[in-house]
Amino acid sequence: RFCLPLVLASLPTMAIGEEIAPALQDSWGDFWLFRFFVNAAGYASIVVPGFLLIQYFKRRNYLERGRGICFPVIKSCVFGSEVKSVHQDDGSLPPRAEPTESSTAQQVFKLLFCAAGLQASYLTWGVLQERVMTRTYGATETDPGEKFKDSQFLVFMNRILAFTVAGLYCALTKQPRHGAPMYKYSFASLSNILSSWCQYEALKYISFPTQVLAKASKVIPVMMMGKLVSRKSYEYWEYLTAALISVGVSMFLLSSAPNRTVSTVTTFSGIVLLAGYIIFDSFTSNWQDALFTYKMSPVQMMFGVNVFSCLFTVGSLLEQGALLESLRFMARHSEFTAHAVLLSVCSACGQLFIFYTINQFGAAVFTIIMTLRQAFAILLSCLIYGHTVTVVGGLGIAVVFMALFLRVYARSRMKKRTKKLPPGDTPVQKV
């Protein structure tokens, strides 16, 4: 009973003690923890009535008694249309396309196309993300300009475009018959929104290289969440690589540069937000993994999650009056409008490249490409925005990426070994 008052009493001290630009702490309304609770209250105003409606329909046994125009919609949202698959692999990713009579040159071209698309999408997305959250707009010789502060609006922009792209893709291509109750997407959607919000908000308090390295180390909480949510077990090499990643991240975070500026200081708020991002993102991936026990394609998953993401974010923005304020900011600064739109385009295109790459070449190749992308993102951010990395920090980065590549190699070896197992043997599940 004493913990909550103690934490609330210490918040002003935490906010003052951190070396943060004054513009970020003009009022309590700009403090991240206050905005987090306000956003959460907005989501709760949609989640709680929805939960009560679902419980009402289930108690009334609506599936047998229901009739009328709304029956198909309520059935799809609350009950779904078919049972789960016996094997999880039945409804997860579509089978990887085998190269049918295609030449080596065509395969190389496809691989280069996938690699270039992923690198261009996510490197551009990373640079724009840091630009939007850490720099001012409309600065002149007499006016310092203003920063865009509402991370939730950026999440909404990303989700509305991803929802549109996924909806068009599902409408124009043949997809499996959908059977999952729609409300189950809301859990992954809510955690996905919160993880994205933490990711944007963290850039106000930490440097982009720190964020990228922390994202690379999310293997550890994903394994922990997998044990809690899905009761998974792991091999010894997975624990070894997780330990190496922890050592590398610790080396990077504990290294001190002699000329650190305010914008590159890793603050307590930044660490908390990064932890929030990793926890929420770990839950999202594990919940989506459980949802794939229903027969669905990844694009259907993308569509279902983004439906609720758009609903939650636009509802919260309207309740706070922040939607019109953000639109007015866009009207004042055309450069911000271009950045926000391009940020959303890169996010949506990147998701499509993810699906295509895994379908064509498998998860191992995709993981290697994305690991290289993280290394390039750190290098690009240091070149463009002038972040400094010490020798110890550089060694920490090298340890992290060495562990990631070791993880990819060990996983590929294990997959080859499991193919040779007798039919009765069951391989250990992996994250």
C-alpha positions in Angstrom: 0.0 0.0 0.0 3.0 2.3 0.4 4.6 1.6 -3.0 2.2 3.6 -5.2 2.3 6.9 -3.1 6.1 6.6 -2.9 6.4 6.2 -6.7 4.0 9.1 -7.4 5.9 11.3 -5.0 9.2 10.5 -6.6 8.1 11.2 -10.2 8.8 15.0 -10.1 12.3 14.3 -8.7 12.9 11.7 -11.4 11.8 14.2 -14.1 14.0 17.0 -12.7 17.0 14.8 -12.1 17.3 13.7 -15.6 19.2 15.7 -18.2 16.3 16.3 -20.5 15.7 19.3 -22.7 13.4 21.8 -21.0 10.9 21.8 -23.9 10.1 18.1 -23.0 9.1 18.9 -19.4 7.1 22.1 -19.8 4.2 20.7 -17.9 2.9 17.4 -16.4 0.9 17.0 -19.6 4.2 16.4 -21.5 5.6 13.9 -19.0 5.6 10.4 -20.5 4.1 8.6 -17.5 1.1 11.0 -17.4 0.5 10.6 -21.1 0.8 6.8 -20.8 -2.0 6.7 -18.2 -4.1 9.1 -20.2 -3.7 6.9 -23.3 -4.4 3.7 -21.3 -7.6 5.3 -20.0 -8.6 6.0 -23.6 -8.0 2.4 -24.5 -9.9 1.2 -21.4 -13.0 3.2 -22.5 -13.2 1.0 -25.6 -11.9 -2.3 -24.1 -14.2 -2.4 -21.0 -17.5 -2.0 -22.9 -16.3 -4.4 -25.5 -15.4 -7.0 -22.8 -18.9 -6.6 -21.2 -20.6 -7.1 -24.6 -18.6 -10.2 -25.3 -19.5 -11.6 -21.9 -23.1 -10.7 -22.5 -23.3 -12.6 -25.8 -21.6 -15.6 -24.4 -23.9 -15.8 -21.4 -27.0 -15.4 -23.6 -25.7 -18.3 -25.8 -26.1 -16.0 -28.7 -24.6 -18.5 -31.1 -27.7 -20.7 -30.9 -30.3 -18.2 -30.2 -29.2 -15.2 -32.2 -30.9 -14.1 -35.4 -31.1 -11.0 -37.6 -28.9 -8.8 -39.7 -26.2 -8.4 -37.0 -25.8 -12.2 -36.4 -23.0 -12.8 -38.9 -21.0 -9.8 -37.5 -21.5 -10.8 -33.9 -20.7 -14.4 -34.7 -17.4 -13.4 -36.4 -16.3 -11.0 -33.7 -17.2 -13.0 -30.6 -17.3 -16.7 -31.6 -15.4 -17.2 -34.9 -16.4 -19.7 -37.6 -14.1 -22.7 -37.1 -12.1 -24.6 -34.5 -8.3 -24.4 -34.0 -5.9 -26.5 -36.0 -4.5 -29.5 -34.3 -1.0 -28.5 -35.3 0.2 -25.0 -34.9 2.1 -25.1 -38.1 -1.1 -25.7 -40.1 -2.1 -22.0 -39.9 1.1 -20.1 -39.3 3.2 -19.0 -42.2 2.3 -20.1 -45.7 4.7 -22.8 -47.1 7.9 -21.4 -48.4 7.9 -21.2 -52.1 10.3 -23.6 -53.7 12.3 -22.5 -56.7 10.5 -24.3 -59.5 12.7 -24.3 -62.6 14.1 -20.9 -61.8 17.7 -20.1 -62.7 20.3 -19.1 -60.2 20.3 -15.6 -61.6 16.6 -15.2 -60.9 17.1 -16.4 -57.3 19.9 -14.0 -56.7 17.8 -11.2 -58.2 14.9 -12.1 -55.9 17.3 -12.2 -52.8 18.8 -8.8 -53.7 15.3 -7.4 -54.3 14.2 -8.6 -50.8 17.4 -7.4 -49.1 17.2 -4.0 -50.8 13.5 -3.6 -50.0 14.0 -4.5 -46.3 17.0 -2.3 -45.9 15.5 0.7 -47.7 12.2 0.5 -45.8 13.6 0.1 -42.3 16.7 2.2 -42.6 14.6 5.1 -43.9 12.0 4.4 -41.2 14.7 4.5 -38.5 16.2 7.8 -39.8 12.8 9.5 -40.0 11.7 8.2 -36.6 14.7 9.8 -35.0 14.2 13.0 -37.0 10.5 13.4 -36.1 11.0 12.7 -32.3 14.2 14.5 -31.6 14.3 17.6 -33.9 12.3 20.7 -34.2 10.1 21.9 -37.1 9.7 25.5 -38.4 13.0 26.8 -36.9 14.2 30.2 -38.1 16.9 32.6 -37.0 14.4 34.2 -34.5 12.2 31.2 -33.7 13.6 28.0 -32.3 10.7 26.0 -33.8 8.6 23.4 -32.1 8.8 19.6 -31.5 6.1 17.1 -32.3 5.3 15.4 -29.0 2.3 13.1 -29.6 3.8 9.7 -30.3 0.3 8.1 -30.4 -0.6 10.1 -33.5 2.4 8.6 -35.3 1.3 5.1 -34.2 -2.2 5.9 -35.6 -0.6 7.1 -39.0 1.4 3.8 -39.3 -1.6 1.6 -38.4 -4.1 3.2 -40.7 -1.9 2.8 -43.7 -1.0 -0.8 -42.7 -4.7 -1.5 -42.3 -5.4 -0.2 -45.8 -2.6 -2.1 -47.4 -3.5 -5.4 -45.7 -7.2 -5.0 -46.5 -6.4 -4.4 -50.2 -4.0 -7.4 -50.3 -6.6 -9.7 -48.7 -9.3 -8.4 -51.1 -7.2 -8.9 -54.2 -5.6 -12.3 -53.4 -6.8 -15.7 -52.2 -6.6 -16.1 -48.5 -7.5 -19.0 -46.1 -11.0 -19.1 -44.7 -10.9 -17.0 -41.6 -12.0 -18.7 -38.3 -10.5 -16.8 -35.4 -12.9 -14.7 -33.2 -12.1 -11.1 -34.1 -11.9 -9.9 -30.5 -8.8 -12.0 -29.9 -6.8 -9.7 -32.2 -7.4 -6.9 -29.7 -4.9 -8.3 -27.2 -2.0 -8.3 -29.7 -3.2 -4.9 -31.0 -3.2 -3.3 -27.6 0.3 -4.6 -26.7 1.5 -3.6 -30.2 0.2 -0.1 -29.8 1.9 0.3 -26.4 5.2 -1.2 -27.6 5.2 1.3 -30.6 4.3 4.2 -28.3 7.2 3.3 -25.9 9.5 3.0 -28.9 8.7 6.5 -30.2 8.6 8.1 -26.7 11.9 6.5 -25.7 13.8 8.6 -28.4 13.1 11.7 -26.3 15.3 10.3 -23.6 17.9 8.0 -25.2 20.0 7.8 -28.4 18.8 5.9 -31.4 21.8 3.4 -31.3 20.9 2.6 -27.7 17.3 1.8 -28.8 18.5 -0.3 -31.7 20.8 -2.4 -29.5 18.0 -2.8 -26.9 15.7 -4.0 -29.6 18.3 -6.5 -30.8 18.4 -7.9 -27.3 14.7 -8.6 -27.0 15.5 -12.3 -27.6 15.9 -12.6 -23.8 12.4 -11.3 -22.8 10.8 -13.2 -25.7 12.3 -16.4 -24.3 11.0 -15.5 -20.8 7.6 -14.6 -22.1 7.5 -17.9 -24.2 8.1 -19.9 -21.0 5.3 -18.0 -19.2 2.7 -17.8 -22.0 3.4 -20.9 -24.2 5.4 -23.1 -21.8 8.2 -23.4 -24.3 11.6 -25.0 -23.6 14.9 -24.0 -25.2 18.3 -25.5 -26.1 21.5 -24.7 -24.3 22.9 -22.6 -27.2 19.8 -20.3 -26.9 20.6 -19.5 -23.3 24.3 -19.0 -24.3 23.5 -16.5 -27.0 21.1 -14.7 -24.7 23.8 -14.4 -22.1 26.2 -13.0 -24.8 23.6 -10.5 -25.9 23.2 -9.4 -22.3 26.9 -8.9 -21.9 27.2 -6.9 -25.1 24.3 -4.6 -24.2 25.7 -4.0 -20.7 29.1 -3.1 -22.2 27.4 -0.6 -24.6 25.2 1.0 -21.9 27.9 1.2 -19.3 30.5 2.7 -21.6 30.8 6.5 -21.2 31.7 8.9 -24.0 33.7 12.0 -23.0 31.6 14.4 -25.1 28.0 13.2 -24.6 25.4 15.8 -25.3 21.9 16.1 -23.7 20.3 14.3 -26.7 22.5 11.2 -26.3 22.3 10.7 -22.5 20.6 7.5 -21.5 18.1 8.5 -18.8 16.1 6.5 -16.3 12.9 7.3 -18.3 14.5 6.1 -21.4 15.4 2.7 -19.8 11.9 2.3 -18.4 10.4 3.0 -21.8 12.7 0.6 -23.5 11.8 -2.1 -21.0 8.1 -1.3 -21.7 8.7 -1.7 -25.4 10.5 -5.0 -25.1 7.9 -6.4 -22.7 4.9 -5.4 -24.8 6.6 -6.5 -28.0 7.4 -9.9 -26.5 3.8 -10.4 -25.5 2.7 -9.4 -29.0 4.8 -12.0 -30.7 3.8 -14.8 -28.4 0.1 -13.9 -28.5 0.2 -13.8 -32.4 2.1 -17.2 -32.3 -0.8 -18.6 -30.3 -3.4 -17.0 -32.7 -1.8 -18.8 -35.6 -3.3 -22.0 -34.3 -6.3 -20.8 -36.2 -6.0 -21.1 -40.0 -4.9 -17.7 -41.3 -2.2 -16.0 -43.3 0.2 -13.4 -42.0 -1.6 -10.7 -44.0 -4.9 -11.6 -42.3 -3.1 -11.3 -39.0 -1.8 -7.9 -40.1 -5.3 -6.8 -41.1 -7.0 -8.1 -37.9 -4.4 -6.5 -35.5 -4.5 -3.2 -37.4 -8.3 -3.0 -37.3 -8.2 -2.8 -33.5 -5.1 -0.6 -33.5 -6.9 2.0 -35.6 -10.0 1.8 -33.4 -8.0 2.2 -30.1 -5.7 5.0 -31.3 -8.3 7.1 -33.0 -10.7 6.7 -30.1 -8.0 7.8 -27.6 -6.9 10.7 -29.8 -10.5 11.9 -30.1 -11.2 11.7 -26.4 -8.0 13.7 -25.6 -8.6 16.2 -28.4 -5.2 15.4 -29.7 -6.2 14.4 -33.2 -7.2 17.9 -34.3 -4.1 19.3 -32.5 -1.8 16.9 -34.5 -3.6 17.7 -37.7 -3.1 21.4 -37.1 0.6 20.7 -36.5 0.7 18.9 -39.9 -0.9 22.0 -41.5 1.6 24.3 -39.9 4.6 22.2 -41.0 4.5 20.6 -44.4 7.9 19.0 -43.8 6.4 17.1 -40.8 3.5 15.9 -43.0 6.0 14.5 -45.6 8.0 12.8 -42.8 4.9 11.2 -41.2 3.5 9.9 -44.4 6.8 8.5 -45.5 7.3 6.9 -42.1 3.9 5.1 -42.5 4.7 4.1 -46.1 8.0 2.6 -45.0 6.4 0.7 -42.1 3.7 -0.8 -44.3 6.0 -1.7 -47.2 8.5 -3.2 -44.7 5.8 -5.6 -43.4 5.0 -6.8 -46.9 8.7 -7.3 -47.6 8.9 -9.4 -44.4 6.2 -11.7 -45.6 7.6 -12.0 -49.1 11.2 -12.7 -47.9 10.1 -15.4 -45.5 7.9 -17.0 -48.1 10.7 -17.1 -50.7 13.8 -17.8 -48.6 12.8 -18.8 -45.1 13.2 -17.2 -41.7 17.0 -17.7 -41.4 17.8 -15.5 -44.4 15.3 -13.0 -43.3 16.9 -12.8 -39.8 20.3 -12.3 -41.3 19.1 -9.4 -43.4 17.3 -7.8 -40.5 20.4 -8.2 -38.2 22.5 -6.5 -40.8 19.9 -3.8 -41.0 20.2 -3.1 -37.3 24.0 -2.7 -37.6 23.6 -0.4 -40.6 20.9 1.6 -38.7 23.4 2.3 -35.8 26.1 3.4 -38.3 23.7 5.6 -40.3 22.4 7.3 -37.1 25.9 8.0 -35.9 26.8 9.5 -39.3 23.7 11.7 -39.7 23.0 12.8 -36.1 26.5 12.7 -34.6 26.1 10.1 -31.9 29.4 9.0 -30.3 30.4 5.4 -29.5 33.4 4.5 -27.4 35.7 1.6 -28.0 34.0 -0.4 -25.2 30.6 0.4 -26.6 31.8 -0.7 -30.1 33.0 -4.0 -28.6 29.6 -4.4 -27.0 27.8 -3.9 -30.3 30.2 -6.4 -31.9 29.4 -9.0 -29.2 25.6 -8.5 -29.7 25.7 -9.0 -33.4 28.1 -11.9 -33.1 25.6 -13.6 -30.8 22.8 -12.9 -33.2 24.6 -14.5 -36.1 25.6 -17.4 -33.9 22.0 -17.9 -33.0 20.9 -17.9 -36.7 23.7 -20.5 -37.5 22.8 -22.8 -34.6 19.1 -22.6 -35.4 19.7 -23.6 -39.1 21.8 -26.6 -37.9 19.1 -27.6 -35.5 16.5 -27.5 -38.3 18.6 -29.7 -40.5 19.0 -32.2 -37.6 15.2 -32.3 -36.7 14.4 -33.2 -40.3 16.4 -36.4 -39.8 14.6 -37.3 -36.6 12.3 -40.4 -36.6 8.5 -39.5 -36.9 7.9 -40.2 -33.2 10.5 -37.7 -31.9 9.3 -34.2 -31.2 11.8 -31.3 -31.6 12.2 -28.6 -28.9 10.2 -25.5 -29.8 12.3 -22.4 -30.5 11.8 -18.7 -30.3 
